[in-house]
Amino acid sequence: MADEDARDPQFDAMTARLLRREALRRAAEELNTMSPPGLEGVLARISAEVTEDAAIRHSEADAVSHKGTVTPSIR
């Protein structure tokens, strides 16, 4: 049986590199919010996410409320 706790140096190096990259990306994003254009961009991104979530919930609610009803076809 293979030792499951054996360290893989290549995997550890790649993981560390990805973690550093993500930390730098997040730090840069935080700095960007200090300027008016950066703050505007963050708020626009948040607004888009919230709007998308609301649209999904709204369409799901419509699907549930109209379940079982027949929509007449237009001919």
VOBA-1610 file (N, C-alpha, C; in pm, whole numbers, padded with zeros to 5 digits, always signed):
BEGIN
Met+00085-00119+00000Met+00000+00000+00000Met+00089+00125+00000Ala+00059+00219-00082Ala+00139+00341-00093Ala+00117+00429+00030Asp+00222+00501+00067Asp+00213+00592+00182Asp+00133+00716+00139Glu+00012+00731+00193Glu-00076+00841+00153Glu-00030+00975+00210Asp+00056+00971+00312Asp+00103+01094+00374Asp+00233+01145+00314Ala+00282+01081+00210Ala+00407+01122+00147Ala+00388+01259+00083Arg+00487+01345+00102Arg+00480+01481+00048Arg+00522+01480-00099Asp+00454+01557-00178Asp+00489+01573-00319Asp+00544+01714-00336Pro+00675+01729-00349Pro+00735+01863-00356Pro+00682+01946-00473Gln+00656+01883-00585Gln+00605+01957-00700Gln+00464+02011-00671Phe+00381+01928-00609Phe+00246+01972-00574Phe+00253+02085-00471Asp+00340+02070-00370Asp+00354+02173-00267Asp+00400+02306-00326Ala+00495+02301-00419Ala+00545+02423-00482Ala+00435+02492-00564Met+00359+02413-00639Met+00250+02470-00720Met+00142+02530-00630Thr+00109+02460-00523Thr+00008+02511-00429Thr+00053+02642-00367Ala+00179+02648-00323Ala+00232+02770-00263Ala+00230+02886-00363Arg+00267+02857-00487Arg+00266+02959-00591Arg+00125+03012-00615Leu+00028+02922-00622Leu-00110+02964-00645Leu-00165+03044-00526Leu-00130+03003-00406Leu-00174+03077-00287Leu-00114+03218-00284Arg+00014+03230-00319Arg+00077+03363-00324Arg+00011+03449-00430Arg-00017+03391-00546Arg-00080+03466-00655Arg-00218+03516-00612Glu-00295+03431-00547Glu-00429+03471-00502Glu-00420+03580-00395Ala-00324+03567-00304Ala-00306+03669-00200Ala-00269+03804-00262Leu-00180+03803-00361Leu-00143+03927-00430Leu-00261+03986-00506Arg-00340+03901-00570Arg-00457+03950-00643Arg-00556+04017-00549Arg-00579+03954-00434Arg-00673+04013-00337Arg-00619+04143-00279Ala-00490+04147-00252Ala-00430+04270-00199Ala-00441+04383-00301Ala-00416+04352-00427Ala-00426+04453-00532Ala-00571+04501-00546Glu-00666+04410-00533Glu-00807+04448-00543Glu-00844+04543-00430Glu-00793+04516-00310Glu-00822+04604-00196Glu-00763+04743-00219Leu-00642+04750-00274Leu-00580+04879-00302Leu-00658+04955-00408Asn-00710+04883-00506Asn-00783+04948-00614Asn-00912+05013-00565Thr-00966+04968-00453Thr-01091+05026-00403Thr-01067+05159-00334Met-00942+05196-00315Met-00911+05322-00246Met-00929+05442-00338Ser-00926+05421-00468Ser-00945+05531-00562Ser-01091+05535-00606Pro-01140+05652-00643Pro-01280+05660-00689Pro-01314+05565-00804Pro-01230+05555-00908Pro-01264+05460-01015Pro-01261+05315-00966Gly-01169+05283-00877Gly-01162+05147-00823Gly-01285+05114-00741Leu-01327+05209-00658Leu-01447+05189-00577Leu-01570+05176-00666Glu-01577+05257-00770Glu-01689+05249-00863Glu-01694+05112-00931Gly-01579+05060-00967Gly-01573+04928-01029Gly-01620+04819-00936Val-01578+04824-00811Val-01620+04723-00713Val-01770+04730-00691Leu-01822+04852-00676Leu-01967+04866-00656Leu-02045+04820-00778Ala-01994+04845-00897Ala-02062+04798-01019Ala-02063+04646-01024Arg-01952+04583-00986Arg-01945+04437-00986Arg-02043+04378-00884Ile-02049+04439-00765Ile-02143+04393-00663Ile-02286+04409-00712Ser-02315+04523-00772Ser-02450+04549-00823Ser-02489+04447-00929Ala-02397+04415-01018Ala-02425+04317-01123Ala-02453+04179-01063Glu-02375+04141-00962Glu-02396+04011-00898Glu-02531+04005-00827Val-02565+04112-00757Val-02693+04115-00685Val-02809+04114-00782Thr-02798+04189-00891Thr-02904+04193-00991Thr-02922+04056-01055Glu-02812+03988-01086Glu-02821+03854-01145Glu-02886+03756-01048Asp-02846+03761-00921Asp-02908+03674-00820Asp-03057+03699-00807Ala-03097+03827-00807Ala-03238+03861-00795Ala-03317+03812-00916Ala-03259+03826-01034Ala-03327+03780-01156Ala-03347+03628-01153Ile-03248+03556-01105Ile-03260+03410-01095Ile-03368+03372-00996Arg-03367+03437-00878Arg-03470+03407-00777Arg-03608+03442-00830His-03618+03552-00902His-03747+03595-00956His-03798+03494-01059Ser-03711+03449-01148Ser-03755+03353-01249Ser-03789+03218-01185Glu-03716+03178-01081Glu-03749+03053-01011Glu-03883+03065-00940Ala-03910+03180-00881Ala-04037+03201-00813Ala-04152+03199-00913Asp-04131+03258-01030Asp-04233+03256-01136Asp-04259+03113-01181Ala-04154+03034-01196Ala-04169+02895-01240Ala-04249+02815-01138Val-04224+02838-01010Val-04297+02767-00905Val-04442+02813-00899Ser-04466+02944-00911Ser-04604+02994-00902Ser-04687+02955-01023His-04624+02936-01139His-04697+02899-01260His-04696+02749-01286Lys-04639+02675-01196Lys-04631+02530-01216Lys-04773+02473-01217Gly-04800+02396-01315Gly-04931+02334-01326Gly-05031+02416-01406Thr-04999+02539-01438Thr-05090+02617-01519Thr-05052+02603-01665Val-05148+02609-01750Val-05125+02593-01893Val-05126+02731-01956Thr-05023+02761-02028Thr-05016+02888-02098Thr-05079+02870-02235Pro-05178+02951-02267Pro-05243+02935-02397Pro-05146+02971-02509Ser-05153+02894-02616Ser-05065+02923-02729Ser-05135+03021-02821Ile-05056+03103-02884Ile-05108+03204-02975Ile-05097+03148-03116Arg-05209+03148-03187Arg-05207+03095-03325Arg-05264+03193-03419
//
